[in-house]
Amino acid sequence: MASTLNPSHIWRNDITGLRAVAVLPVLLFHAFSNLLPGGFLGVDVFFVISGYLISGIIFRGLAEGTFSYRVFYARRIKRIIPNLLLVFVFVTVAGFFILFPGEYKNLGRHIYSSAVFVQNFRLLSEVGYFTEDALRKPLLHLWSLAIEEQFYIVFPIVCALIWKFLKSDKAIGATVAAITFGSLAACILVQNRELAFYFPLTRFWEIGAGIVLAFAEIYGYLELRKIPLGLRHALSVTGLAGILAPMVFYTPDMVHPGAVTLLPVIGAVALIAAYPDAIVNRTLLSWRPMTFVGLISYSLYLWHWPLLSFLFIAAPEAPSGYTIAALVLTFAVSSAVYLYVENPVRRSQTLFGVSTVKILLVGLLLAVACGQTLRVTRGFLPAAEGESIRAISEWEDYERSRKFVYNGAEFAVTREKEVPSILFAGDSHMVQYFRRVQFLSDKYGINAGMLAVSGKDIFDYQTGNKEEKAACEAFYSLISDKRVKTLAITMKWGSKMRSLEYGQKLQRFRKALAQRKDLRVFIILDPPWTSTHTGRQGAYDPLRHFNRWNFRRSDFIVPYPEENEWKVGNEIISKLLADVATIISVEEIMCPNQMCDLYEWYRDDDHLQPKKLEKDAVWLDQIFRK
């Protein structure tokens, strides 16, 4: 039986306040990620809210026979597009003065991808959300808007077709439940985390959680107001804790989206189900400052990331005060846009005598045209030397390579999905060589494999999460496998060891080598690197040496860093393994006369440029030669 709720009574202050609970952690995470490591989970709360509110409009309209595609989409257009067009104008103008031509060209791609709401697919092919490359993409955050709009476009049509031909709310409910749980299963089972993050079918379950609640309420399967008040108090408190706890205690080991994402999603559902008179809902969520932030939450979300991104691009060494100022500016701009653009446009039927909806759709078409123009012309900017060292992710070759599973661990192979003849192992300092390894593998016709875990000591099989331990165990198993003829290892040696006592960790490794007298072993030493991110002179991140308005090649030639952790690590591993391995040193090639060319070789403080290594890392050639 359909609910008798009147559409005019749908508004809930507490849900508006819940938007503030969603958006504020996102802003804090993007500005100061160390303060709230899981703040990005606020986006998942937004998904639940959108699913609940938008499906509620659709279900009520279908049940009462008043649903109209034209009215529904007109409201969505007037709600979403005006602010979005202003953001496009801002990034186009700001990008002209701040970005290099290649970056500006890529911004053009992002503008037209965002204008047609496929930005999530664009980013799926480009970059991970948590990589530093992401900081240089001013429209990165619009992936979530794209997923929501894809839902807005498809879901009403599906519901209307079921209602038209079956006239059954149960059929709608069964369809929603099946898709929601199927989407959750897909999200958990998909191994590619970038795919799980950006693909709509692995994210629909979060929106679906809100839809299921709206369906149960509107069609009379769940009467929220009849739940005892004490239980609803408990729901509201538990729901808030479910949202905030993973934001505070999130660690990189947690898989997102995945099991940890269930907490904020279920927490959001619980808070909505608790109803406005529950303790958290009527106090915190209905508090006027919270509801105001909720009202401008869409504007806050749209504007905060471009401002922070351009700040990082233009001044990566800027002190935290600049970041705080960017957040203050975000609130000021968002409030002004909400009051003087969003609200007036949403209430208008015509602008300058023309339909508001038509004007906004034309604006979207112009945004698409603008984006395509920037893509083709790079904004007519003159070519700049060395536009960007890492504007586009260069790790994707490793991520997308053939994969082979050995003893429960997955690693990359270059030619055949089988045990490789040459095994490269280590951490991200090994991953940077993958393009060169692939090149040499093709040149010599030899299947090579790369088993690398970022930040992990490949020798240490006792610590780490389940996947890291499995990789270390697979490493030792591969050493004993006669099909592996050659082994090459590199890691960020200086961060893995502090003294010769590290030799105790190598006991198992030495025992394994003792059983494989025929195994050729190479140890690749690190070039100079620095772990400092303070911006002081000597920092090895080349982007910290860019002057975007006065590019000088000489600015990138720097002496050895003041800290010598990299050198100590090289010396220790050389002393420990020189009797069983060939030591390959690279620092004299990259840093003749102890002067390092950051522009030529370096990607960031401690990684090299994969494309440069693909061409010039000739020191790897001896590994492939018999």
NORHUHU-V186133 format. One record per residue. N is the residue number from 1. PHI is phi as a letter, one per 20 degrees, with the letter a starting at -180 (999 if undefined). OMEGA is omega in whole degrees, -180 to 180 (999 if undefined). NEAR is the number of other ideal C-beta (glycine too) atoms within 8 Angstrom. Layout:
N|PHI|OMEGA|NEAR + N|PHI|OMEGA|NEAR
This chain:
1|999|-177|4 + 2|f|176|9 + 3|f|178|10 + 4|e|178|4 + 5|g|178|8 + 6|e|-180|6 + 7|g|-179|7 + 8|f|-178|4 + 9|d|-176|6 + 10|f|-173|11 + 11|g|178|5 + 12|c|179|7 + 13|g|-176|10 + 14|f|177|13 + 15|f|174|13 + 16|f|176|14 + 17|f|177|17 + 18|f|174|15 + 19|f|177|14 + 20|f|176|14 + 21|f|179|14 + 22|f|-170|15 + 23|e|-176|15 + 24|f|176|10 + 25|f|178|15 + 26|f|179|14 + 27|f|-178|13 + 28|f|179|11 + 29|f|-178|16 + 30|f|-180|11 + 31|e|-177|12 + 32|b|-172|9 + 33|f|-179|9 + 34|f|180|4 + 35|f|-180|6 + 36|b|-170|11 + 37|f|179|10 + 38|d|-177|13 + 39|f|179|14 + 40|f|179|11 + 41|f|175|17 + 42|g|178|16 + 43|f|180|10 + 44|f|175|13 + 45|f|175|16 + 46|g|180|14 + 47|g|-180|16 + 48|f|-180|16 + 49|f|180|15 + 50|f|179|12 + 51|g|-179|16 + 52|f|-174|14 + 53|f|-175|12 + 54|f|178|11 + 55|f|177|15 + 56|f|177|12 + 57|f|-178|11 + 58|f|-177|14 + 59|f|179|15 + 60|f|-180|15 + 61|f|179|12 + 62|f|-177|12 + 63|f|-177|11 + 64|e|179|8 + 65|m|-177|6 + 66|d|-176|6 + 67|f|180|12 + 68|c|176|7 + 69|g|-176|8 + 70|f|-179|6 + 71|f|-178|7 + 72|f|-177|13 + 73|f|177|9 + 74|f|178|9 + 75|f|179|9 + 76|f|-179|10 + 77|f|-179|11 + 78|f|179|14 + 79|e|-169|9 + 80|e|-164|11 + 81|f|-174|12 + 82|g|-179|12 + 83|f|-179|13 + 84|f|179|12 + 85|f|177|12 + 86|f|178|10 + 87|f|178|12 + 88|g|179|13 + 89|f|-178|8 + 90|f|-176|9 + 91|f|178|14 + 92|f|-179|12 + 93|f|-179|8 + 94|f|-180|11 + 95|f|179|14 + 96|g|-177|10 + 97|e|-171|5 + 98|d|-172|9 + 99|e|169|9 + 100|f|-177|11 + 101|g|179|13 + 102|f|177|10 + 103|f|179|14 + 104|f|176|15 + 105|f|179|12 + 106|f|175|11 + 107|f|177|15 + 108|g|177|17 + 109|g|-178|11 + 110|f|178|16 + 111|f|-177|17 + 112|f|175|14 + 113|f|179|13 + 114|f|-179|15 + 115|f|178|12 + 116|d|172|8 + 117|l|172|10 + 118|c|-177|8 + 119|f|178|14 + 120|f|178|13 + 121|f|177|10 + 122|f|-178|11 + 123|f|178|13 + 124|g|-179|10 + 125|e|-173|5 + 126|d|-163|8 + 127|b|173|11 + 128|e|-176|10 + 129|f|-173|12 + 130|d|179|4 + 131|e|-180|9 + 132|f|176|7 + 133|g|-177|12 + 134|f|-178|11 + 135|f|-177|8 + 136|e|179|11 + 137|c|-173|13 + 138|f|180|12 + 139|d|180|14 + 140|g|-172|13 + 141|f|-177|10 + 142|f|174|10 + 143|f|-178|12 + 144|f|176|11 + 145|f|179|14 + 146|f|180|15 + 147|f|179|13 + 148|f|-179|12 + 149|f|175|11 + 150|f|175|10 + 151|f|-179|14 + 152|f|-177|11 + 153|f|-172|9 + 154|e|-170|8 + 155|f|179|12 + 156|g|-179|12 + 157|f|179|8 + 158|f|-179|9 + 159|f|-178|13 + 160|f|179|12 + 161|f|178|8 + 162|f|-178|12 + 163|f|-178|12 + 164|f|-173|7 + 165|e|-178|6 + 166|d|-178|7 + 167|l|-173|5 + 168|c|175|8 + 169|f|179|11 + 170|f|178|6 + 171|f|177|9 + 172|f|-180|14 + 173|f|180|13 + 174|f|179|8 + 175|f|180|10 + 176|f|-179|13 + 177|f|-179|9 + 178|f|-179|8 + 179|f|-179|10 + 180|f|-178|14 + 181|f|175|9 + 182|f|179|8 + 183|f|178|14 + 184|f|179|9 + 185|f|179|8 + 186|f|-179|11 + 187|f|-177|14 + 188|f|-174|8 + 189|e|-178|6 + 190|f|-178|11 + 191|e|-179|5 + 192|f|-174|6 + 193|f|176|9 + 194|f|178|10 + 195|f|180|10 + 196|f|-177|13 + 197|f|-170|12 + 198|d|-172|12 + 199|e|-174|11 + 200|f|-177|9 + 201|f|176|7 + 202|e|177|14 + 203|d|-175|15 + 204|f|-176|12 + 205|g|179|13 + 206|f|174|14 + 207|f|-179|15 + 208|f|178|13 + 209|f|176|15 + 210|f|180|19 + 211|f|-179|14 + 212|g|179|12 + 213|f|179|13 + 214|f|180|14 + 215|f|-178|15 + 216|f|-179|10 + 217|f|-172|12 + 218|f|-179|13 + 219|e|169|13 + 220|n|178|8 + 221|e|179|7 + 222|b|178|8 + 223|d|-172|7 + 224|f|-176|10 + 225|f|-179|5 + 226|e|174|4 + 227|f|-179|11 + 228|g|-175|5 + 229|g|180|8 + 230|f|179|6 + 231|f|179|8 + 232|f|172|15 + 233|g|-179|11 + 234|f|178|8 + 235|f|-177|14 + 236|f|179|15 + 237|f|180|10 + 238|f|-180|10 + 239|f|179|17 + 240|f|178|13 + 241|f|179|9 + 242|f|178|13 + 243|f|-172|16 + 244|e|-175|8 + 245|g|180|9 + 246|f|176|14 + 247|f|-178|16 + 248|f|-171|9 + 249|d|180|7 + 250|f|175|11 + 251|c|-179|6 + 252|g|179|3 + 253|f|-178|4 + 254|f|-178|10 + 255|e|179|7 + 256|c|-5|10 + 257|f|-177|11 + 258|r|-176|10 + 259|f|-179|7 + 260|f|-179|12 + 261|f|179|13 + 262|f|-176|7 + 263|f|179|12 + 264|f|179|15 + 265|f|178|15 + 266|f|178|11 + 267|f|178|15 + 268|f|178|18 + 269|f|-179|13 + 270|f|180|13 + 271|f|178|18 + 272|f|-179|13 + 273|f|-178|13 + 274|f|176|14 + 275|m|-169|10 + 276|f|-176|9 + 277|e|174|7 + 278|f|-167|15 + 279|f|-180|8 + 280|f|-177|13 + 281|f|-176|16 + 282|e|179|10 + 283|d|-176|8 + 284|f|-173|9 + 285|f|-180|18 + 286|e|176|12 + 287|f|-171|9 + 288|g|176|5 + 289|g|179|6 + 290|f|-179|14 + 291|f|177|14 + 292|f|176|8 + 293|f|177|14 + 294|f|179|14 + 295|f|-179|9 + 296|e|-174|12 + 297|f|179|12 + 298|f|179|10 + 299|f|177|14 + 300|g|-178|14 + 301|f|-178|12 + 302|f|-169|14 + 303|e|-171|13 + 304|f|-174|17 + 305|f|176|13 + 306|g|180|14 + 307|f|179|12 + 308|f|-178|13 + 309|f|179|13 + 310|f|176|13 + 311|f|-180|12 + 312|f|-179|11 + 313|f|-176|11 + 314|f|-176|7 + 315|b|-178|7 + 316|f|180|9 + 317|e|-175|5 + 318|g|178|8 + 319|f|-175|4 + 320|f|179|6 + 321|f|177|6 + 322|f|179|10 + 323|f|177|12 + 324|f|178|9 + 325|f|178|8 + 326|f|178|13 + 327|f|177|12 + 328|f|178|8 + 329|f|178|9 + 330|g|-180|13 + 331|f|-179|10 + 332|f|180|8 + 333|f|-178|11 + 334|f|179|14 + 335|f|-179|10 + 336|f|-179|9 + 337|f|179|13 + 338|f|-175|12 + 339|f|-169|8 + 340|d|177|7 + 341|c|-175|12 + 342|g|-176|13 + 343|f|179|9 + 344|f|-179|8 + 345|f|-178|12 + 346|f|-178|10 + 347|e|-175|5 + 348|e|174|9 + 349|d|179|4 + 350|c|172|8 + 351|c|-179|8 + 352|l|177|5 + 353|n|180|4 + 354|d|180|8 + 355|g|179|7 + 356|g|-179|12 + 357|f|-180|9 + 358|f|179|8 + 359|f|-179|11 + 360|f|178|14 + 361|f|175|10 + 362|f|177|8 + 363|g|177|10 + 364|f|178|12 + 365|f|177|8 + 366|f|178|8 + 367|f|176|14 + 368|f|179|12 + 369|f|178|8 + 370|f|180|13 + 371|f|179|15 + 372|f|178|10 + 373|f|178|9 + 374|f|-180|15 + 375|f|-176|10 + 376|e|-172|7 + 377|d|-172|7 + 378|l|179|11 + 379|m|-178|11 + 380|l|177|4 + 381|f|176|10 + 382|f|-180|4 + 383|f|179|6 + 384|d|179|9 + 385|f|175|6 + 386|l|-171|8 + 387|g|179|10 + 388|a|-178|10 + 389|e|-177|10 + 390|b|178|12 + 391|f|179|11 + 392|d|-177|8 + 393|g|178|10 + 394|d|179|11 + 395|e|-172|9 + 396|f|179|7 + 397|f|177|11 + 398|f|-178|11 + 399|f|-174|7 + 400|e|-177|5 + 401|f|173|12 + 402|g|180|9 + 403|d|179|9 + 404|c|-179|13 + 405|d|-178|6 + 406|c|-179|10 + 407|l|176|7 + 408|n|179|7 + 409|d|-180|13 + 410|d|175|6 + 411|b|-174|13 + 412|e|172|13 + 413|c|-171|16 + 414|e|-174|14 + 415|c|-176|10 + 416|c|177|7 + 417|e|180|6 + 418|b|180|8 + 419|g|-175|9 + 420|f|175|14 + 421|f|179|9 + 422|d|179|16 + 423|d|173|14 + 424|d|-175|14 + 425|c|178|12 + 426|q|-180|11 + 427|d|-178|14 + 428|f|176|10 + 429|f|172|12 + 430|e|-179|16 + 431|g|-179|13 + 432|f|-180|12 + 433|e|-170|14 + 434|f|-179|14 + 435|f|177|12 + 436|f|178|12 + 437|f|178|13 + 438|f|179|13 + 439|f|-179|9 + 440|f|177|14 + 441|f|178|15 + 442|f|-178|9 + 443|f|-176|7 + 444|e|180|8 + 445|m|-177|6 + 446|d|177|10 + 447|f|179|12 + 448|d|178|17 + 449|c|178|15 + 450|c|178|17 + 451|d|-174|15 + 452|c|177|15 + 453|c|-176|12 + 454|g|177|7 + 455|m|-175|5 + 456|d|173|11 + 457|f|-174|8 + 458|f|178|15 + 459|f|-172|10 + 460|e|-177|10 + 461|e|-174|9 + 462|e|-178|4 + 463|d|179|5 + 464|o|179|9 + 465|e|-175|6 + 466|g|-179|5 + 467|f|-179|9 + 468|f|177|11 + 469|f|179|12 + 470|f|179|11 + 471|f|179|14 + 472|f|178|15 + 473|f|178|12 + 474|f|178|14 + 475|g|-180|14 + 476|f|177|12 + 477|f|-180|10 + 478|f|178|13 + 479|f|-178|14 + 480|e|-179|9 + 481|e|-175|8 + 482|f|180|5 + 483|f|175|8 + 484|e|-176|14 + 485|e|-174|8 + 486|c|180|12 + 487|c|176|12 + 488|c|-176|14 + 489|c|167|14 + 490|b|177|12 + 491|b|173|11 + 492|f|-168|12 + 493|g|-175|14 + 494|f|179|13 + 495|e|-178|7 + 496|e|-175|9 + 497|c|179|9 + 498|c|-179|4 + 499|a|179|6 + 500|f|177|7 + 501|f|177|6 + 502|g|180|13 + 503|g|178|8 + 504|f|179|6 + 505|f|-175|9 + 506|e|-177|11 + 507|f|180|8 + 508|f|179|9 + 509|f|180|11 + 510|f|178|9 + 511|f|179|8 + 512|f|179|11 + 513|f|179|11 + 514|f|178|7 + 515|e|-178|7 + 516|c|-180|9 + 517|f|-178|5 + 518|e|-175|6 + 519|f|175|11 + 520|e|-175|9 + 521|c|178|13 + 522|c|174|14 + 523|d|-180|14 + 524|e|-180|13 + 525|f|-179|14 + 526|e|165|16 + 527|f|177|12 + 528|g|175|13 + 529|b|177|12 + 530|c|179|13 + 531|e|-178|9 + 532|f|174|10 + 533|c|-178|7 + 534|e|-179|5 + 535|n|-180|7 + 536|f|-179|6 + 537|g|-179|3 + 538|o|176|10 + 539|g|-170|13 + 540|e|175|15 + 541|f|-176|12 + 542|f|-179|13 + 543|f|177|10 + 544|f|-180|9 + 545|d|179|11 + 546|f|164|8 + 547|d|-170|8 + 548|f|-180|7 + 549|d|179|3 + 550|b|-176|4 + 551|f|177|9 + 552|c|-177|6 + 553|f|-177|9 + 554|f|-179|5 + 555|f|-175|8 + 556|e|178|11 + 557|e|-174|9 + 558|c|178|9 + 559|f|175|7 + 560|g|-179|8 + 561|f|179|13 + 562|f|179|5 + 563|f|-175|8 + 564|d|-179|8 + 565|g|180|9 + 566|f|-177|16 + 567|f|178|10 + 568|f|179|9 + 569|f|178|15 + 570|f|-178|14 + 571|f|-178|8 + 572|f|-178|13 + 573|f|177|13 + 574|f|180|11 + 575|f|-176|8 + 576|f|-172|10 + 577|c|-178|12 + 578|f|-178|8 + 579|f|-178|4 + 580|c|-175|7 + 581|b|172|10 + 582|e|-178|8 + 583|e|179|10 + 584|d|179|10 + 585|d|-175|7 + 586|c|-170|11 + 587|f|-179|11 + 588|f|178|7 + 589|f|-177|7 + 590|e|-173|12 + 591|c|178|13 + 592|f|-179|6 + 593|l|178|4 + 594|l|175|7 + 595|c|-174|9 + 596|e|178|15 + 597|e|-176|10 + 598|f|-178|13 + 599|f|-176|11 + 600|f|-168|8 + 601|d|-164|11 + 602|e|177|15 + 603|e|175|11 + 604|b|-175|11 + 605|g|-174|12 + 606|c|176|11 + 607|d|178|10 + 608|e|-179|11 + 609|e|-179|13 + 610|g|-179|15 + 611|f|177|8 + 612|f|179|11 + 613|f|178|13 + 614|g|-177|10 + 615|e|-165|6 + 616|c|180|5 + 617|e|-174|10 + 618|f|-179|5 + 619|f|176|9 + 620|e|-174|13 + 621|g|-178|8 + 622|f|179|9 + 623|f|-178|11 + 624|e|-180|12 + 625|e|179|6 + 626|f|999|1
